[in-house]
Amino acid sequence: QVQLVESGGGLVQPGGSLRLSCAGSGRTFSNHGMGWFRQAPGKEREFVAAINWSGGSTSYAASVRGRFTISRDNAKNTVYLQMGSLKPEDTAVYYCACAIASGVGLLVPEYDYWGQGTQVTVSS
């Protein structure tokens, strides 16, 4: 059992930056793959970024590559998503996810535990 809580969402202007955090409890997720997904109203949940158990391997959606950075601090049982050069199309609820597997997962069915989500709104 893994419980995940996202934080750090809010309203930012286009071109701004924001850092999301995902804190785990219940058990350590230091041996699990972690991911960030997002979902806008009326759209399906889409992959954003993923990181393997050690942080040595990452993957990004083409739409965010070069702007977003996923990282993890296993000692703090926390995963981060640093978002920069934000665009209005980045507006969505962002979800943290944990996989029992230790690799980099790109698909929703690969993840076993999900946080409640945090709203990110990019608007002037």
Contacts in CASP RR format, 6 or more apart in sequence:
PFRMAT RR
TARGET T0000
AUTHOR 0000-0000-0000
METHOD contacts of the structure
MODEL  1
QVQLVESGGGLVQPGGSLRLSCAGSGRTFSNHGMGWFRQAPGKEREFVAA
INWSGGSTSYAASVRGRFTISRDNAKNTVYLQMGSLKPEDTAVYYCACAI
ASGVGLLVPEYDYWGQGTQVTVSS
1 26 0 8 1.000
1 27 0 8 1.000
1 113 0 8 1.000
2 24 0 8 1.000
2 25 0 8 1.000
2 26 0 8 1.000
2 27 0 8 1.000
2 29 0 8 1.000
2 32 0 8 1.000
2 98 0 8 1.000
2 112 0 8 1.000
2 113 0 8 1.000
3 24 0 8 1.000
3 25 0 8 1.000
3 26 0 8 1.000
3 113 0 8 1.000
3 115 0 8 1.000
4 22 0 8 1.000
4 23 0 8 1.000
4 24 0 8 1.000
4 96 0 8 1.000
4 97 0 8 1.000
4 98 0 8 1.000
4 113 0 8 1.000
4 114 0 8 1.000
4 115 0 8 1.000
5 22 0 8 1.000
5 23 0 8 1.000
5 24 0 8 1.000
5 25 0 8 1.000
5 115 0 8 1.000
5 116 0 8 1.000
6 20 0 8 1.000
6 21 0 8 1.000
6 22 0 8 1.000
6 94 0 8 1.000
6 95 0 8 1.000
6 96 0 8 1.000
6 115 0 8 1.000
6 116 0 8 1.000
6 117 0 8 1.000
6 118 0 8 1.000
7 20 0 8 1.000
7 21 0 8 1.000
7 22 0 8 1.000
7 23 0 8 1.000
7 118 0 8 1.000
8 18 0 8 1.000
8 19 0 8 1.000
8 20 0 8 1.000
8 21 0 8 1.000
8 118 0 8 1.000
9 18 0 8 1.000
9 20 0 8 1.000
9 94 0 8 1.000
9 118 0 8 1.000
9 119 0 8 1.000
9 120 0 8 1.000
10 18 0 8 1.000
10 118 0 8 1.000
10 119 0 8 1.000
10 120 0 8 1.000
10 121 0 8 1.000
11 121 0 8 1.000
11 122 0 8 1.000
11 123 0 8 1.000
12 18 0 8 1.000
12 86 0 8 1.000
12 120 0 8 1.000
12 121 0 8 1.000
12 122 0 8 1.000
13 86 0 8 1.000
13 122 0 8 1.000
13 123 0 8 1.000
13 124 0 8 1.000
14 86 0 8 1.000
14 87 0 8 1.000
14 88 0 8 1.000
14 122 0 8 1.000
14 123 0 8 1.000
14 124 0 8 1.000
15 84 0 8 1.000
15 85 0 8 1.000
15 86 0 8 1.000
15 87 0 8 1.000
15 122 0 8 1.000
16 84 0 8 1.000
16 85 0 8 1.000
16 86 0 8 1.000
16 122 0 8 1.000
17 82 0 8 1.000
17 83 0 8 1.000
17 84 0 8 1.000
17 85 0 8 1.000
17 86 0 8 1.000
18 83 0 8 1.000
18 84 0 8 1.000
18 86 0 8 1.000
18 120 0 8 1.000
19 80 0 8 1.000
19 81 0 8 1.000
19 82 0 8 1.000
19 83 0 8 1.000
20 36 0 8 1.000
20 80 0 8 1.000
20 81 0 8 1.000
20 83 0 8 1.000
20 94 0 8 1.000
20 96 0 8 1.000
20 118 0 8 1.000
20 120 0 8 1.000
21 78 0 8 1.000
21 79 0 8 1.000
21 80 0 8 1.000
22 34 0 8 1.000
22 36 0 8 1.000
22 78 0 8 1.000
22 79 0 8 1.000
22 80 0 8 1.000
22 81 0 8 1.000
22 96 0 8 1.000
22 115 0 8 1.000
23 76 0 8 1.000
23 77 0 8 1.000
23 78 0 8 1.000
24 77 0 8 1.000
24 78 0 8 1.000
24 98 0 8 1.000
25 77 0 8 1.000
28 74 0 8 1.000
28 77 0 8 1.000
29 74 0 8 1.000
29 77 0 8 1.000
29 79 0 8 1.000
29 98 0 8 1.000
30 53 0 8 1.000
30 74 0 8 1.000
30 77 0 8 1.000
31 53 0 8 1.000
31 102 0 8 1.000
32 53 0 8 1.000
32 98 0 8 1.000
32 99 0 8 1.000
32 100 0 8 1.000
32 101 0 8 1.000
32 102 0 8 1.000
33 50 0 8 1.000
33 51 0 8 1.000
33 52 0 8 1.000
33 53 0 8 1.000
33 98 0 8 1.000
33 99 0 8 1.000
33 101 0 8 1.000
33 102 0 8 1.000
33 103 0 8 1.000
33 104 0 8 1.000
33 105 0 8 1.000
34 50 0 8 1.000
34 51 0 8 1.000
34 70 0 8 1.000
34 72 0 8 1.000
34 79 0 8 1.000
34 96 0 8 1.000
34 97 0 8 1.000
34 98 0 8 1.000
34 99 0 8 1.000
35 48 0 8 1.000
35 49 0 8 1.000
35 50 0 8 1.000
35 51 0 8 1.000
35 70 0 8 1.000
35 79 0 8 1.000
35 96 0 8 1.000
35 97 0 8 1.000
35 98 0 8 1.000
35 99 0 8 1.000
35 105 0 8 1.000
35 111 0 8 1.000
36 48 0 8 1.000
36 49 0 8 1.000
36 50 0 8 1.000
36 70 0 8 1.000
36 79 0 8 1.000
36 81 0 8 1.000
36 94 0 8 1.000
36 95 0 8 1.000
36 96 0 8 1.000
36 97 0 8 1.000
37 45 0 8 1.000
37 46 0 8 1.000
37 47 0 8 1.000
37 48 0 8 1.000
37 94 0 8 1.000
37 95 0 8 1.000
37 97 0 8 1.000
37 108 0 8 1.000
38 45 0 8 1.000
38 46 0 8 1.000
38 48 0 8 1.000
38 90 0 8 1.000
38 92 0 8 1.000
38 93 0 8 1.000
38 94 0 8 1.000
38 95 0 8 1.000
38 120 0 8 1.000
39 45 0 8 1.000
39 46 0 8 1.000
39 92 0 8 1.000
39 93 0 8 1.000
39 95 0 8 1.000
40 91 0 8 1.000
40 92 0 8 1.000
40 93 0 8 1.000
43 92 0 8 1.000
45 95 0 8 1.000
45 108 0 8 1.000
46 61 0 8 1.000
47 61 0 8 1.000
47 106 0 8 1.000
47 107 0 8 1.000
47 108 0 8 1.000
48 60 0 8 1.000
48 61 0 8 1.000
48 64 0 8 1.000
48 68 0 8 1.000
48 81 0 8 1.000
48 94 0 8 1.000
49 58 0 8 1.000
49 59 0 8 1.000
49 60 0 8 1.000
49 61 0 8 1.000
49 64 0 8 1.000
49 68 0 8 1.000
49 69 0 8 1.000
49 70 0 8 1.000
49 81 0 8 1.000
50 58 0 8 1.000
50 59 0 8 1.000
50 70 0 8 1.000
50 103 0 8 1.000
50 104 0 8 1.000
50 105 0 8 1.000
50 106 0 8 1.000
51 57 0 8 1.000
51 58 0 8 1.000
51 59 0 8 1.000
51 70 0 8 1.000
51 71 0 8 1.000
51 72 0 8 1.000
51 79 0 8 1.000
51 104 0 8 1.000
52 58 0 8 1.000
52 102 0 8 1.000
52 103 0 8 1.000
52 104 0 8 1.000
53 102 0 8 1.000
53 103 0 8 1.000
54 74 0 8 1.000
55 71 0 8 1.000
55 72 0 8 1.000
57 103 0 8 1.000
57 104 0 8 1.000
58 70 0 8 1.000
58 104 0 8 1.000
59 104 0 8 1.000
59 105 0 8 1.000
59 106 0 8 1.000
60 66 0 8 1.000
60 68 0 8 1.000
60 70 0 8 1.000
63 89 0 8 1.000
64 83 0 8 1.000
64 90 0 8 1.000
67 83 0 8 1.000
67 84 0 8 1.000
67 85 0 8 1.000
67 86 0 8 1.000
68 81 0 8 1.000
68 82 0 8 1.000
68 83 0 8 1.000
68 84 0 8 1.000
69 81 0 8 1.000
69 82 0 8 1.000
70 79 0 8 1.000
70 80 0 8 1.000
70 81 0 8 1.000
70 82 0 8 1.000
71 79 0 8 1.000
71 80 0 8 1.000
71 82 0 8 1.000
72 78 0 8 1.000
72 79 0 8 1.000
72 80 0 8 1.000
73 79 0 8 1.000
73 80 0 8 1.000
79 96 0 8 1.000
81 94 0 8 1.000
83 90 0 8 1.000
83 120 0 8 1.000
86 120 0 8 1.000
86 122 0 8 1.000
87 122 0 8 1.000
88 122 0 8 1.000
88 123 0 8 1.000
89 122 0 8 1.000
90 120 0 8 1.000
90 122 0 8 1.000
91 120 0 8 1.000
91 121 0 8 1.000
91 122 0 8 1.000
91 123 0 8 1.000
92 120 0 8 1.000
93 117 0 8 1.000
93 118 0 8 1.000
93 119 0 8 1.000
93 120 0 8 1.000
94 117 0 8 1.000
94 118 0 8 1.000
94 119 0 8 1.000
94 120 0 8 1.000
95 114 0 8 1.000
95 115 0 8 1.000
95 116 0 8 1.000
95 117 0 8 1.000
96 114 0 8 1.000
96 115 0 8 1.000
96 117 0 8 1.000
97 108 0 8 1.000
97 111 0 8 1.000
97 113 0 8 1.000
97 114 0 8 1.000
97 115 0 8 1.000
98 111 0 8 1.000
98 112 0 8 1.000
98 113 0 8 1.000
98 114 0 8 1.000
99 105 0 8 1.000
99 110 0 8 1.000
99 111 0 8 1.000
99 112 0 8 1.000
100 112 0 8 1.000
101 110 0 8 1.000
105 111 0 8 1.000
END
